[in-house]
Amino acid sequence: MAPIDHSRGYSAAPDPSDDDGAPKGNKKRSRLIAAAGIVAVVAAAAVAIPLTFGAPAPGPQSAVSSPAATAASSEPAEMGPAVTYYEQAGPPAGSPLEKVEPLKVDVSKDLVGTSLNKGLTGISLEATDLADPDLSSDNASMVKLLKEIDQPVLRFGGNAVDRRFFWTSSNEALPSNYRGDKAHPAEAVGPAELTRVKTLLDATDARVSLTVDLGHYDPNRAADMVKHASEIFGDRLLSITIGNEPNGFVFNDVKTDGYSLDQYIRELKDYAKAIYAVAPNVPISGPGAYDQKWWQPFVDADIPQKKILTFHNYPLYSCDGSDPKGSPTMSNLMSRLMHDRAADYQQAALKVGQAAGLETWLPETGIAACPGSNETSRTHASALWTADYALNAAQLGITRIGFHSSMLSCKGGPPMSAICSAGAYPLGNGQMSGRANFFGISMVAELEAGKFMKLDSSGGGLAYSYALQNADGSTSVVIVNENDPEKAAQTDVTLNLPGRPLTGTMTQLTGPSYGAEDSTVIDGVTSEPTPLADRATVPGFQYKSGTQNFKLTAGTVTVLNFKY
């Protein structure tokens, strides 16, 4: 199995370092399965749901949106069809049950102006992972994982591309100055490896984004790689990035004799010109930098096929603790400051990209920029953070997000990776599974494509709400409840919808504590969400009522769908 490093991008510190990560398995099912202490679905045989048209009117509105009216009516209650209710597990036994302020969410018919598209979330890997034979349609475990994050993008880049990755279409030997180690070997990659990866893309309806080596200046070799990639991948190839985090070349010893922004722009133009000569239809993305000073010069560079602004970000970057609020601690991860700082950084990139008419992608990201384990690694809290981070980025306008990961073993491999292999360190045996953060990705990936709707939200403690208008006219509401599952009582939720629903169903990601490892489940099992058509009904669902009242357990990601 191929090696990996984790290149880190972040806004405040200019010295990224490599880190490490691993996952747990999943399986498909068409019904909800009870899970002890996690989630149980109770079949309430032939339960008739009454509707009262006199639903309470929504509270005060924010100037941001205009919630749907739910005016009271004197019409008699109407009985809905029999349903099966979804039953959540409550807080752990012995919990102090700290009260949470009730959550009120008013969903408007007005749209934000951004969309959630299929393929939003994907997996970022090292370029040298292209040499890994486990990235193939022959690997059933890898096929299963990628299908559980619905049309993902596999992005290949990372720190390896400018250090240990050698492209050759003529079977050249790996140059002697390309060096790695047992876990991160240097690799030569050619058309045969791309053809193998294409089988995986076809089997999972995935797309690919590639990075070419800028560390060893060779525009013609890079152009040859893009030419073959374009021919092999066809329209599954979304973009080419020239170099990975060039702003860090000096800090990461890619360029020991110095490297400037001006030099990058000169080399960028050389590469883009060579690529355009042999693959004129392939979009160029960049700069793939974590330093904001590099974004605008890329946008201003006169190069063909410049289509996408890319940036990297790891919000918890302070590995030495010099910025206590940026250190990889659980208290920082589960904080509103973490949410807001990430959003501020994303908005800065979006401002640059949108002004130039470019899409804005975040192709490499994760919680922390620090190597090795920390108290957030492999935890249920990482799943909660991942779901909220992706949804908030999409609502702001980012269209692709890649969570940096590894093909290495679960034991001893990079702990922040969303996926990992069973077997011995470092390469494992190729049986891939997903960690907690993978299930956070899956909750977002399995949402229907839709347009974000404006909403007003108040109360709920540490909770974030999102609403989507789906193509079939239904409304999806996602509530990320980051309150402590070991301490917090269930949250009373009042949800005002833009219509009077005939059905209301739910799926839910749960875990017993922030720090729990290998315990995150969706609908009681380690797999993707239950298919929409098979989901159980929201507890207490009020047939044809614009106001819904229910409780949500802490430490959950809940996706609600209402059809009118």
C-alpha positions as CSV (number, residue, x, y, z in Angstrom):
1,M,0.0,0.0,0.0
2,A,1.2,3.5,-0.8
3,P,2.5,6.0,1.7
4,I,1.1,9.3,2.9
5,D,1.9,12.6,4.6
6,H,-0.7,15.1,5.7
7,S,0.1,18.6,4.4
8,R,-1.4,21.1,6.7
9,G,-2.9,24.4,5.7
10,Y,-4.0,27.1,8.1
11,S,-4.4,30.8,8.3
12,A,-2.3,32.0,11.2
13,A,0.9,29.9,11.2
14,P,3.2,29.7,8.2
15,D,4.9,26.5,9.2
16,P,2.8,23.4,8.2
17,S,3.8,19.9,9.2
18,D,2.8,16.4,8.3
19,D,0.2,14.5,10.4
20,D,-1.3,11.1,10.6
21,G,-5.0,9.2,10.8
22,A,-7.6,5.8,10.5
23,P,-11.5,4.3,10.4
24,K,-14.3,1.8,10.9
25,G,-16.5,-0.3,8.6
26,N,-20.1,0.2,7.4
27,K,-22.8,-1.8,5.7
28,K,-25.9,-1.1,3.7
29,R,-29.4,-1.8,4.9
30,S,-32.9,-0.9,4.1
31,R,-34.3,-0.7,7.6
32,L,-33.3,0.8,10.9
33,I,-31.5,-1.6,13.3
34,A,-31.6,-1.2,17.1
35,A,-28.3,-0.5,18.7
36,A,-27.8,-0.8,22.4
37,G,-27.2,2.6,24.0
38,I,-27.2,4.3,20.7
39,V,-30.3,4.4,18.4
40,A,-33.3,2.2,18.3
41,V,-36.2,2.3,15.9
42,V,-39.5,1.3,17.5
43,A,-42.2,0.0,15.2
44,A,-45.4,1.5,16.4
45,A,-47.8,-0.7,14.7
46,A,-50.6,1.2,13.0
47,V,-50.1,4.4,14.9
48,A,-52.4,7.1,13.7
49,I,-51.0,10.6,13.8
50,P,-53.4,13.3,14.5
51,L,-53.1,16.7,12.9
52,T,-54.2,19.9,14.6
53,F,-54.4,22.8,12.1
54,G,-54.1,25.2,15.1
55,A,-50.3,25.1,15.2
56,P,-48.6,27.9,17.2
57,A,-47.5,30.9,15.2
58,P,-43.7,31.4,14.8
59,G,-42.0,33.8,17.1
60,P,-40.2,37.1,16.2
61,Q,-38.5,37.1,12.9
62,S,-35.0,38.2,12.0
63,A,-34.5,40.7,9.3
64,V,-32.5,38.0,7.5
65,S,-35.5,35.9,6.6
66,S,-39.2,35.7,6.5
67,P,-40.4,32.4,8.1
68,A,-43.4,30.7,6.7
69,A,-46.7,31.6,8.3
70,T,-48.3,28.9,10.5
71,A,-51.4,30.8,11.5
72,A,-53.9,29.1,13.8
73,S,-57.0,27.6,12.4
74,S,-60.2,26.3,14.0
75,E,-60.5,23.3,11.6
76,P,-60.8,20.0,13.4
77,A,-57.9,17.6,13.8
78,E,-57.2,15.4,10.8
79,M,-55.8,11.9,11.2
80,G,-52.7,10.9,9.2
81,P,-51.6,7.5,8.1
82,A,-50.1,4.9,10.4
83,V,-46.3,5.3,10.7
84,T,-43.2,3.9,12.5
85,Y,-41.6,6.4,14.8
86,Y,-37.8,6.9,15.1
87,E,-36.7,6.4,18.7
88,Q,-33.5,8.0,19.9
89,A,-31.4,6.9,22.8
90,G,-31.3,9.4,25.7
91,P,-28.2,10.6,27.5
92,P,-26.0,7.9,29.2
93,A,-27.2,6.5,32.5
94,G,-26.1,8.6,35.4
95,S,-25.7,11.8,33.3
96,P,-26.3,15.0,35.3
97,L,-28.7,16.0,32.5
98,E,-27.8,19.6,32.3
99,K,-30.7,21.5,30.9
100,V,-30.3,23.0,27.4
101,E,-32.2,26.1,26.3
102,P,-35.0,25.1,23.9
103,L,-34.1,25.4,20.2
104,K,-36.4,27.4,17.9
105,V,-35.8,27.2,14.1
106,D,-37.9,29.2,11.7
107,V,-37.4,28.1,8.1
108,S,-38.2,30.7,5.4
109,K,-39.3,30.2,1.8
110,D,-36.5,32.7,0.9
111,L,-33.2,31.2,-0.5
112,V,-29.7,32.0,0.7
113,G,-28.4,31.9,-2.9
114,T,-26.0,28.9,-2.5
115,S,-26.6,25.2,-3.1
116,L,-25.5,21.9,-1.8
117,N,-24.5,19.8,-4.8
118,K,-23.7,16.1,-5.1
119,G,-20.0,15.6,-4.8
120,L,-19.5,18.4,-2.3
121,T,-17.5,16.2,0.1
122,G,-14.6,14.0,-0.9
123,I,-11.4,12.4,0.2
124,S,-7.9,14.0,-0.2
125,L,-4.9,11.6,-0.5
126,E,-1.2,11.8,-1.3
127,A,-0.2,11.8,-4.9
128,T,1.9,8.7,-4.2
129,D,-1.3,6.9,-3.3
130,L,-2.0,6.6,-7.0
131,A,0.5,3.8,-6.9
132,D,-1.5,1.9,-4.3
133,P,-3.1,-1.2,-5.8
134,D,-5.9,-1.0,-3.3
135,L,-7.3,2.0,-5.2
136,S,-9.1,-0.3,-7.6
137,S,-12.6,-1.6,-8.4
138,D,-11.2,-5.0,-7.3
139,N,-11.1,-3.8,-3.7
140,A,-14.7,-4.3,-2.5
141,S,-14.1,-2.5,0.8
142,M,-12.9,0.7,-1.0
143,V,-15.8,0.5,-3.4
144,K,-18.2,0.2,-0.5
145,L,-16.8,3.2,1.3
146,L,-16.8,5.5,-1.6
147,K,-20.4,4.6,-2.4
148,E,-21.3,5.6,1.1
149,I,-20.2,9.2,0.4
150,D,-22.2,9.4,-2.8
151,Q,-20.3,10.6,-5.9
152,P,-17.2,11.9,-4.1
153,V,-14.1,13.6,-5.5
154,L,-10.8,11.8,-4.9
155,R,-8.1,14.5,-4.8
156,F,-4.4,13.4,-5.1
157,G,-1.8,15.9,-3.9
158,G,-0.5,16.4,-0.4
159,N,3.1,16.9,0.7
160,A,4.3,13.9,-1.3
161,V,3.6,15.3,-4.8
162,D,6.5,17.8,-4.7
163,R,8.9,15.5,-2.8
164,R,8.5,11.8,-3.7
165,F,6.1,11.5,-6.6
166,F,7.6,10.8,-10.1
167,W,5.4,10.7,-13.2
168,T,6.6,8.6,-16.2
169,S,4.8,7.4,-19.2
170,S,7.8,5.5,-20.5
171,N,8.7,3.3,-17.6
172,E,11.7,5.3,-16.4
173,A,13.4,4.3,-13.2
174,L,12.7,6.3,-10.1
175,P,15.4,8.9,-9.8
176,S,17.9,8.3,-7.0
177,N,17.3,11.6,-5.4
178,Y,13.6,10.8,-4.8
179,R,13.6,9.4,-1.2
180,G,11.0,8.4,1.3
181,D,10.7,5.9,4.1
182,K,8.9,2.7,4.9
183,A,5.6,4.4,5.6
184,H,6.1,7.1,2.9
185,P,8.1,5.7,0.0
186,A,8.9,7.5,-3.2
187,E,6.7,6.2,-6.0
188,A,6.8,6.2,-9.8
189,V,3.4,6.4,-11.4
190,G,2.4,6.0,-15.0
191,P,-0.7,5.5,-17.2
192,A,-1.3,1.9,-15.9
193,E,-1.8,3.3,-12.4
194,L,-4.3,5.9,-13.7
195,T,-6.2,3.3,-15.6
196,R,-6.5,1.2,-12.4
197,V,-7.8,4.2,-10.5
198,K,-10.3,4.9,-13.3
199,T,-11.9,1.5,-12.6
200,L,-12.5,2.6,-9.0
201,L,-14.0,5.9,-10.2
202,D,-16.4,4.1,-12.6
203,A,-17.5,1.6,-9.9
204,T,-18.3,4.3,-7.4
205,D,-19.4,7.2,-9.7
206,A,-16.6,9.3,-8.3
207,R,-14.5,12.1,-9.8
208,V,-10.8,13.0,-9.5
209,S,-8.7,16.0,-9.1
210,L,-4.9,15.8,-9.6
211,T,-1.8,17.7,-8.5
212,V,1.3,17.8,-10.6
213,D,4.9,18.1,-9.2
214,L,6.2,21.6,-9.0
215,G,8.9,20.8,-6.5
216,H,11.0,19.4,-9.3
217,Y,10.5,22.0,-12.0
218,D,9.5,20.1,-15.2
219,P,6.5,21.6,-17.1
220,N,6.8,19.1,-20.0
221,R,6.6,16.1,-17.6
222,A,3.7,17.6,-15.8
223,A,1.9,18.3,-19.2
224,D,2.5,14.6,-20.2
225,M,0.8,13.5,-17.0
226,V,-2.2,15.7,-17.6
227,K,-2.4,14.6,-21.3
228,H,-2.6,10.9,-20.2
229,A,-5.0,11.7,-17.3
230,S,-7.3,13.6,-19.6
231,E,-7.4,10.7,-22.0
232,I,-7.9,8.0,-19.3
233,F,-10.3,9.8,-16.9
234,G,-12.2,11.8,-19.5
235,D,-14.9,14.0,-17.9
236,R,-14.2,12.4,-14.5
237,L,-11.1,14.6,-14.3
238,L,-12.3,17.8,-12.7
239,S,-9.1,19.9,-12.4
240,I,-5.3,20.0,-12.2
241,T,-3.4,21.9,-9.5
242,I,0.2,22.9,-10.1
243,G,2.1,22.1,-6.9
244,N,0.8,21.6,-3.3
245,E,1.0,24.5,-0.9
246,P,3.8,26.3,-2.7
247,N,3.7,29.0,0.0
248,G,5.2,26.4,2.3
249,F,8.1,25.2,0.0
250,V,10.7,26.9,2.0
251,F,9.4,25.9,5.4
252,N,9.0,22.3,4.3
253,D,12.4,22.0,2.6
254,V,11.0,21.5,-0.9
255,K,13.1,24.5,-2.0
256,T,16.2,24.8,0.2
257,D,17.5,27.7,-1.7
258,G,14.4,29.9,-1.2
259,Y,11.2,30.3,-3.1
260,S,9.2,33.5,-3.7
261,L,5.6,34.3,-4.8
262,D,7.0,35.9,-8.0
263,Q,8.9,32.7,-8.8
264,Y,5.7,30.6,-8.3
265,I,3.8,32.8,-10.7
266,R,6.5,32.5,-13.3
267,E,6.5,28.7,-13.0
268,L,2.7,28.5,-12.8
269,K,2.6,30.2,-16.2
270,D,5.2,27.8,-17.7
271,Y,3.2,24.8,-16.5
272,A,-0.2,26.1,-17.5
273,K,1.1,26.9,-21.0
274,A,2.6,23.4,-21.4
275,I,-0.6,21.7,-20.1
276,Y,-2.8,23.8,-22.4
277,A,-0.8,22.7,-25.4
278,V,-1.6,19.0,-24.9
279,A,-4.9,19.1,-22.8
280,P,-6.6,22.4,-23.6
281,N,-9.9,21.5,-22.0
282,V,-8.6,20.6,-18.5
283,P,-9.4,23.2,-15.9
284,I,-6.6,24.6,-13.8
285,S,-7.1,25.2,-10.1
286,G,-4.9,26.8,-7.6
287,P,-2.9,27.9,-5.8
288,G,-3.7,25.3,-3.1
289,A,-2.1,27.5,-0.5
290,Y,-2.9,28.2,3.1
291,D,-1.4,31.7,3.1
292,Q,-4.0,34.3,1.9
293,K,-1.3,36.4,0.3
294,W,-1.0,33.8,-2.5
295,W,-4.6,33.7,-3.5
296,Q,-5.0,37.0,-5.3
297,P,-1.7,36.6,-7.4
298,F,-3.0,33.3,-8.7
299,V,-6.3,34.9,-9.6
300,D,-4.4,37.7,-11.4
301,A,-2.1,35.4,-13.3
302,D,-2.6,35.3,-17.0
303,I,-3.0,31.6,-17.6
304,P,-5.3,29.6,-19.8
305,Q,-8.1,27.5,-18.3
306,K,-7.9,29.2,-14.9
307,K,-11.3,28.1,-13.4
308,I,-11.0,27.4,-9.7
309,L,-9.5,29.1,-6.6
310,T,-8.3,26.5,-4.1
311,F,-7.1,27.0,-0.6
312,H,-6.2,24.7,2.3
313,N,-7.2,25.0,6.0
314,Y,-6.7,23.2,9.2
315,P,-8.5,25.3,11.8
316,L,-6.6,23.9,14.8
317,Y,-3.0,24.7,13.7
318,S,-1.2,25.7,16.9
319,C,0.7,22.5,17.7
320,D,3.0,24.1,20.2
321,G,0.2,25.8,22.1
322,S,1.4,29.3,21.3
323,D,-2.2,30.1,20.3
324,P,-4.3,28.4,23.0
325,K,-7.5,29.0,21.0
326,G,-5.9,27.3,18.0
327,S,-4.6,24.2,19.8
328,P,-6.0,20.8,19.1
329,T,-8.1,20.4,22.2
330,M,-11.6,19.0,22.7
331,S,-12.8,22.3,24.2
332,N,-11.6,24.2,21.1
333,L,-13.1,21.6,18.7
334,M,-16.5,21.7,20.4
335,S,-16.8,25.5,20.6
336,R,-18.6,28.2,18.7
337,L,-15.3,30.0,18.2
338,M,-14.0,27.1,16.1
339,H,-17.1,27.3,13.9
340,D,-16.8,31.0,13.5
341,R,-13.1,31.1,12.8
342,A,-13.4,28.5,10.1
343,A,-16.3,30.4,8.5
344,D,-14.3,33.7,8.5
345,Y,-11.4,32.0,6.7
346,Q,-13.6,30.4,4.2
347,Q,-15.4,33.7,3.5
348,A,-12.0,35.4,2.9
349,A,-11.2,32.9,0.2
350,L,-14.7,33.1,-1.3
351,K,-14.4,36.9,-1.5
352,V,-11.3,36.5,-3.7
353,G,-12.7,33.7,-5.9
354,Q,-16.2,35.2,-6.4
355,A,-14.8,38.6,-7.4
356,A,-12.8,36.9,-10.2
357,G,-15.8,34.7,-11.2
358,L,-14.0,31.5,-10.1
359,E,-15.4,28.5,-8.2
360,T,-13.9,28.2,-4.7
361,W,-12.8,24.8,-3.5
362,L,-11.3,23.6,-0.2
363,P,-9.6,20.4,-1.5
364,E,-7.5,19.7,1.6
365,T,-8.7,20.2,5.1
366,G,-9.1,18.5,8.5
367,I,-9.4,19.4,12.1
368,A,-5.7,19.9,13.1
369,A,-2.4,20.7,11.4
370,C,-0.4,18.7,14.0
371,P,1.3,15.4,13.4
372,G,0.4,12.4,15.5
373,S,-2.5,12.0,17.8
374,N,-4.3,14.6,20.0
375,E,-7.4,14.5,22.1
376,T,-9.6,15.2,19.0
377,S,-8.3,12.3,17.0
378,R,-10.6,9.4,16.0
379,T,-13.3,10.8,18.3
380,H,-17.1,11.1,18.0
381,A,-16.6,14.9,18.3
382,S,-14.7,14.8,15.0
383,A,-17.8,13.5,13.3
384,L,-20.0,16.3,14.7
385,W,-17.4,18.9,13.6
386,T,-17.0,17.4,10.1
387,A,-20.7,17.5,9.4
388,D,-21.1,21.1,10.5
389,Y,-17.9,22.2,8.8
390,A,-19.0,20.9,5.5
391,L,-22.5,22.2,5.7
392,N,-21.5,25.7,6.7
393,A,-18.8,25.8,4.0
394,A,-21.4,24.8,1.4
395,Q,-23.9,27.3,2.7
396,L,-21.3,30.0,2.3
397,G,-20.6,29.0,-1.3
398,I,-17.7,26.5,-1.4
399,T,-18.5,23.8,-3.9
400,R,-15.9,21.1,-3.2
401,I,-14.3,19.9,0.1
402,G,-11.6,17.2,0.5
403,F,-10.9,15.8,3.9
404,H,-7.2,14.8,4.0
405,S,-6.8,11.1,4.6
406,S,-4.5,8.1,4.3
407,M,-4.4,4.6,2.8
408,L,-2.2,3.5,5.7
409,S,-3.2,1.1,8.6
410,C,-5.7,2.1,11.2
411,K,-3.2,1.1,13.9
412,G,-0.3,3.4,13.7
413,G,-1.4,5.3,10.7
414,P,-2.5,9.0,10.6
415,P,-5.2,9.4,13.3
416,M,-7.0,12.2,11.6
417,S,-7.6,10.2,8.5
418,A,-11.3,9.6,7.6
419,I,-10.4,6.1,6.2
420,C,-7.7,3.5,7.0
421,S,-6.7,-0.1,6.4
422,A,-6.9,-3.1,8.6
423,G,-3.7,-5.1,9.1
424,A,-0.2,-4.3,10.3
425,Y,1.5,-0.9,10.2
426,P,2.2,0.8,8.0
427,L,0.6,-0.5,4.8
428,G,-2.2,-2.7,6.2
429,N,-4.0,-5.4,4.2
430,G,-6.2,-3.2,2.0
431,Q,-9.5,-3.8,3.9
432,M,-10.6,-0.2,4.2
433,S,-13.0,1.2,6.7
434,G,-14.2,4.6,7.9
435,R,-13.5,6.4,11.2
436,A,-15.9,8.7,13.1
437,N,-15.2,11.6,10.8
438,F,-16.0,9.5,7.8
439,F,-19.6,9.1,9.1
440,G,-19.8,12.9,9.5
441,I,-18.9,13.1,5.8
442,S,-21.5,10.5,4.9
443,M,-24.3,12.3,6.7
444,V,-23.7,15.3,4.4
445,A,-22.9,13.4,1.3
446,E,-26.2,11.5,1.4
447,L,-28.3,14.6,1.5
448,E,-30.4,15.4,-1.5
449,A,-29.0,18.1,-3.7
450,G,-30.8,21.3,-2.9
451,K,-30.8,25.1,-2.4
452,F,-30.0,26.5,1.0
453,M,-33.0,28.3,2.6
454,K,-32.8,31.2,5.0
455,L,-33.7,30.4,8.6
456,D,-33.7,32.0,12.0
457,S,-32.4,29.9,14.9
458,S,-32.3,30.7,18.6
459,G,-31.4,28.8,21.7
460,G,-30.3,25.2,21.6
461,G,-26.9,25.7,23.2
462,L,-24.1,24.5,21.0
463,A,-26.2,23.7,17.9
464,Y,-26.2,24.6,14.2
465,S,-29.2,24.4,11.9
466,Y,-29.4,24.3,8.0
467,A,-32.3,24.0,5.7
468,L,-32.5,22.9,2.0
469,Q,-35.1,23.2,-0.6
470,N,-35.0,19.9,-2.6
471,A,-35.8,19.4,-6.3
472,D,-39.1,17.6,-5.4
473,G,-40.3,20.5,-3.3
474,S,-39.5,18.8,0.0
475,T,-37.5,20.5,2.8
476,S,-34.5,19.0,4.5
477,V,-33.5,20.4,7.9
478,V,-30.2,19.4,9.4
479,I,-29.5,20.1,13.1
480,V,-26.0,19.5,14.4
481,N,-26.3,19.2,18.2
482,E,-22.8,19.6,19.5
483,N,-23.9,19.7,23.2
484,D,-22.1,17.2,25.4
485,P,-23.8,13.8,25.0
486,E,-22.5,12.8,28.5
487,K,-24.0,15.8,30.3
488,A,-26.7,17.6,28.3
489,A,-30.4,16.7,28.5
490,Q,-32.3,16.4,25.3
491,T,-33.1,19.7,23.5
492,D,-36.7,20.7,23.0
493,V,-37.0,21.8,19.4
494,T,-39.7,23.9,17.8
495,L,-39.4,23.9,14.0
496,N,-41.5,26.2,11.9
497,L,-41.6,25.0,8.3
498,P,-42.6,26.8,5.0
499,G,-45.5,24.5,4.5
500,R,-47.8,21.8,6.0
501,P,-46.0,18.5,5.7
502,L,-47.7,15.2,4.9
503,T,-44.7,13.2,6.0
504,G,-41.7,13.9,8.3
505,T,-38.8,11.4,8.5
506,M,-35.4,11.4,10.1
507,T,-31.9,9.8,10.1
508,Q,-29.4,10.4,12.9
509,L,-25.7,10.1,13.7
510,T,-25.0,9.4,17.3
511,G,-22.2,8.6,19.8
512,P,-22.0,8.2,23.6
513,S,-19.4,10.9,24.3
514,Y,-17.2,13.5,22.7
515,G,-14.1,11.4,23.2
516,A,-15.6,8.0,22.2
517,E,-13.6,6.1,19.6
518,D,-15.1,3.5,17.2
519,S,-18.5,4.3,18.6
520,T,-20.1,6.6,16.1
521,V,-23.1,5.1,14.3
522,I,-25.8,6.2,11.9
523,D,-29.2,4.8,12.7
524,G,-27.6,2.4,15.0
525,V,-25.0,0.9,12.7
526,T,-21.6,1.8,11.2
527,S,-22.9,2.6,7.8
528,E,-24.4,5.3,5.6
529,P,-27.8,6.8,6.5
530,T,-30.9,4.7,5.9
531,P,-32.3,5.4,2.4
532,L,-34.7,8.2,2.4
533,A,-37.7,6.1,1.4
534,D,-37.1,3.8,4.3
535,R,-36.7,6.2,7.1
536,A,-38.8,6.3,10.2
537,T,-41.1,9.2,11.2
538,V,-40.0,12.1,13.5
539,P,-41.3,11.4,17.0
540,G,-44.4,13.4,17.6
541,F,-44.8,14.4,14.0
542,Q,-47.9,16.5,13.5
543,Y,-49.6,15.7,10.2
544,K,-50.1,18.8,8.0
545,S,-48.9,21.1,10.7
546,G,-46.4,23.9,9.9
547,T,-45.0,23.7,13.4
548,Q,-43.3,20.5,14.6
549,N,-42.1,19.9,18.2
550,F,-39.7,17.2,19.1
551,K,-36.6,16.4,21.2
552,L,-33.1,15.8,20.1
553,T,-30.4,14.0,22.0
554,A,-27.0,15.8,22.5
555,G,-24.0,14.8,20.4
556,T,-26.1,14.1,17.3
557,V,-26.4,15.1,13.6
558,T,-30.1,14.8,12.6
559,V,-31.4,15.0,9.1
560,L,-35.1,15.7,8.8
561,N,-37.1,15.5,5.6
562,F,-40.6,16.9,5.2
563,K,-42.8,16.4,2.1
564,Y,-45.8,18.6,1.6
